[in-house]
Amino acid sequence: MQNIIYEDRNFYIEKEESQIPWLKIFTKEPYRELGDLPKELRVRLWDIYDIVESEMLSYYKPTKINMASFANMLPRVHIHVMARFENDSHYPNTMWGEKLREATIELPDKKKFFKDLTKALNA
């Protein structure tokens, strides 16, 4: 898959095509619920989330980081991590909510972000 930007033995991260920086963290095994993950994988999942959030905050300097895990349409563990900006097309609504305006956001190079994120995840 070309949308995968990071992968290890148990997890992978995909980028969502969007006007905002939006990543999805998946378990490789299709666990249905967070509680189904063995404890060491739950700990690693939150470590990955912490790194993604920290890197997004320092690189993009968003207004807010949104995190979501509904898993109704895709019933497996995955977490959405989105860098939100006051001037994005949906803010303050969710990205699944009503679009409030047409917006263009100037962001730094995402390839550098992906490289920096991969380095942090592998540290």
N, C-alpha and C positions, 0 to 999 in steps of 0.2 A: 504494500500500500504506500502510495506516495505521500499521504498525509501523516505518516508516522515520523516523528522527529526524535524520538528516544525509545529505546527498548532494552530491557534486561531480561533475566530468566523468568521473572514473575509479573512484570508490568510493561506497559507501553504507553506512550503519550502521543495523541493525535492532535493536529491543529484543525480547528473548525474554520471554514472560510467565512469571514465576517469582517466588518469594518473595524472591529475592536480586536485586540489580542485575546484569543479564546482557545484554551487547551482543554483536552479531555484525558483524564488519567484512567486507564483500564487495567483490570487484572487479566492476565492471560487465560487463566482458568475461569470459566463462566459462573462464578459464584453469584447467587441471587441476592443475598443480603450481606451487609457488612459483617454481621455476626457469624456468617458461614465461613469467613476467612479464618485460617489458623492465626493465633495471636501474633506471631512474628510477621506475618504478611499485613495484618492490620497496622502494626507499628511502622512497617516500611511504607505503607500507603500514606500514612500521615506525615512521615518524614519527607516523602516525595512532594506531597501537597505543600508542606512548609517551605521547601526549596523553591517550588514553582511560584508560590505567592511572594516570597522574598525577592526573587529575581524579577518578577513582574513589577513590583513596587519600585525597586531601585532603577530598573531600566526604562520603564514607560512613565513612571510618576503619575499614575491614575488618580482620579478622585476617590475611587473605591475599588476593592476587589470583591467580586461576587463569586460565591461557591454554590453549586447546586448538585443534587443527586436524587432525581425523581425515580428514574429507572422503571417507569411504567411502560413506555413504548419499547424500550430495550431492557428487558428484565435481567440485567446483570450489573454487577458492581462497576460503576464508573462515576467519576467526579468531574464536573465542569468547573473550570477556573477562568474567570473573565475579568480583564482590566476594563473598568468603566470610567467614562469621562462625562462631565456635566454637559458637554456639547455633542455626545454621541446621539444617534437618531432615536434611541428609546429612553434615555435617562430622564427621570429616575425609575421608569418602568423596567421590568425584566426584559431580557432580549427576546423572550417568547411573547411578551405583551404587546400592547398597542404602540406602533411607531408614532412618535410625536412630531418629528421634523425631518427634513432632508439634512444630512450632515456630511461633512468631509472632515476627517481628522488627519492631521499631519503627524505621523509616527516615525520614530527612528527605524533603521533597517532591521527587519525581522530575522534575517539570516544571522546577523550578529547576535541577536537575542537567543536564537536556537543554539548557536555555538556556545555562548556563555552559560546557558541553562544546562546543556549536556555536560559541560565541564564541571559545573556545580553538582550535578547529580552523580557524576562518577567520582567525586572527591571523597 
